[in-house]
Amino acid sequence: MRDADLKFKELAEKRVRRAAKELQLIGNLGNRSNYRYEEEDVRKIFAYLERALREAKRRFEVSSRNRETDEFSL
């Protein structure tokens, strides 16, 4: 495997795991016993995240066929 392939996999695995963890933390904000928020705030958060995800996906020309698992790997 070429160096660029290895670097892609190394960075992708690390970044995707980190992104998933951050999304879990955002989900924790939904606990109404700890936080107060407006539904409009929630809509803005997820609209922003959805736009960011669409942009990231757009930058890839081919789709991958990874199975859904608890652990991301390439």
N, C-alpha and C positions, 0 to 999 in steps of 0.2 A: 504494500500500500504506500502511496506517495505521502510525502510530508504534509502537503496541503490537505489531503484526505484525513489524515490523522488529526491535524490541527482543527479541521472543521468538526469532526466528531467530538474531540475533547472539549472545544468551546461550546458546541451546541448542547451537549449533555449538561455541562455546568450551568449554562444560561437558562435552559429550559427548567431544570430543577429549581433554580433560584426564582424564576418567574412563577412557577407553580406554588412555591412557598409563600411568595408575596401575595398571590391571589387568595391563598388560605387565610392570610392575615387580614386582607380586606374583608373577606367573608366574616371574620370574627367581629367586625364592626356592626354586623347585623343583630347583635345581642342587645335587645332593647332594655334589658335590665342594667346594662352598663353604659349605654350611649343613647343620646337623644339626637334625632335627625329627622329631616323632612323627606318625604318621598321624592320630591324634586331633586334633592341632593343625590339620592340613590340613582335616579335616572341619569343625572349628569355623569356620575362616576362610571356607570356601565356603558353609556354612549361613548365616552372617551376611550375606555378600554377596548370596546368593540372596534372603533376606528383604528386604534393602534394595532390591533390584531389583524384587521383586514389589510392594513398597509404592509405589515410584516409578511403576510401570506402572499400578497401581490408580488413581492420581491423574489419569490420562488416561482419558477416557471413550471415545475413538475410537482405533483403531489406525492407525498410518501404514503406508504401503506402500513404504517406501524400499528400494531395492535395496542388497544388501550390496556395499560398496566399501571400498577402503583408506582413503578420505577421506570423512568424514561431511559432508553438507550437506543443507539443506532446500530 
